[in-house]
């Protein structure tokens, strides 16, 4: 991994480290929303493409047309190590948690007609929601947002069979 990382330009190395703030699987929209404060959206997408060419990130287009990016766990762990060295690491984790709360709030989950598609979207981003919940749980002022997010996710957990996990987060 280090060899591939060393081949990257400094700008793409920084983007790679910043992507460590997300779970190993994420959408282009999520990356742009979370990293947008630090980079132009075009740069973020170009960096993701560069990382894909170096086999550090994999681009997957879903049947719904949504582009997702995946990192192997070992590569993600390497990105997280480099993220920890960046001065904006804590801020990125905060932005990540708030972004996934916003995604959940924008989902219109309670419209019954949307539930099958939304459940699949929530399932695909489950690791990002878990990461957001962990951050909010540890954040001093995060309890209100954590309650909001768990409330939105409650129906998802019930419908998709994650009720035990949902209860644990609510506890």
N, C-alpha and C positions, 0 to 999 in steps of 0.2 A: 504494500500500500504506500509505503514511504517513497518508493521509487516513482510510482505514478504521481504522487503528490509533488515530488520535486520537479517534475516536468511541467507543472502548471505555472502560469504567470502569477505574479503577486496578487493581482486583482481577483483571479479565479481561486487562488488559495484562500483568500479572505472570504469569498462567497461560500466556498466549501465549508469553512469553519462555521460561518453563520448558519448554514443549513443544519448544523448540528442542534440548533434550537428546536427544530421540528422533529417529529418522530421519523423513523426510516421511510415511511410512505406518506406522500403529501401531493396536493394538487399545485398546478402552476399558480392558480389564484391565491392559494394560501402562502406560497413562497413570496409572491409579489406583495401581498398585504403585510406580511411580517417583516420582510427585508426592505420594503419600500422606503423606509425612513433613511436607510443607509445607501441605497443604490437605486438607480433608474430602473423601471420595469424591463426595459429592453436589455439592460446589462444583466439583470437577474436571469432572464431567459437565455441570453447568450452564454452566461457562465454555466447554467445547467446543461446546455448543449455541449459545451467544452468538457464538462465533467462526464457527460455521457460518452463522448468520444474517447476519454481516458478510462472508461469502464469503472468509474467511481460512482456513477449514477445511471439508472436505467429508466428510459422513457417508455411509458405504457399508455397507449390510447385505448380507452374503454369503449364499449359498444355505444355508450351514451355520448361519445365525442369528447368527454372530459379527459384531459391529459393528466396523468399521475406520474410521479417520479418515485422510484424505489431505490433504497440503498441497502446493501447487505448489512447485517448487524455489526460485523467486524469493521466495516468501512464507516458505519455510523458512529461506532465507539471512537474511532480515530478522529472523526470530525468533531465529536464532543470534546475530546482532549484538546484539540486546537481552539475550539470555541472558548474553553475555560481560560485561555491565554489572552483573549480579546477584552478590552476594557468595556465593551458594550454587552458582554455575555448576560449579565443579570437583566439589563433592559430588554434584550431580545426575548428572554424567557417570559418576562412580564408582557411584552407585546404579543407573544404567542398565546398566552393564556387568555388575554383580552380578545384576541382575534377569534379564537375558537368559541368563546362565549358569544361573540357577535355572530359567527356563523350559525350557531345553534338558535340564537334569537331571531335571525333572519329566515330561518328554515320554514316557517309556517307549518310546523309539525302538527298542529292541532287540526289542520284541514284533512279530513279523513281520506280524500282522494289522493293526497300526496304521500300517504304513509308508506306504501311499498317502496317507492323510489327513494324517499328520504331515509328509510330504514337501511337500505343498501348503502347510501352515502354515509350515514352515521357509522355503519359497520366498517366501511373502508377507512374512515378516519378515527376509529376507536382508540388507537394508540395516541393520537394527538389529543383527543378528549381526556384520556387518562393522564397524559403529561400536563395538560392544563389544570386538571383537578389537583394533581400533586403539588403544582406550583401554588395554586390558590390556597391549598391546605396549609402550606408552609409560610405563606405571605401573611404578615400581621393584619393587613386590612382586607384580606381576600375572602373572609368568611361569607360576606353578603353575596359576592359574585359566585362563590362556590355553591351556595344554596340555590342561586338562580340557575346555574348550569345543571346541577343535579335535578332540579325540578323539570327542566326541559328534557333532560335525558331519561327521566323516569319511564315514560311510555315506551321509548326505544328499548330500554333494558327489559321491560316486561314483555314486549312483543317478540324480541329476539332471544329471549331465554337467558338474559344476564341479570336476573332478579337478585341473586346473592350479591353480585358485585354492586348493584345499585344500592342495596340496603347497607352495605359496608361504607360506601361513600356518604350516604345520608346520615349514618351513625356518626 
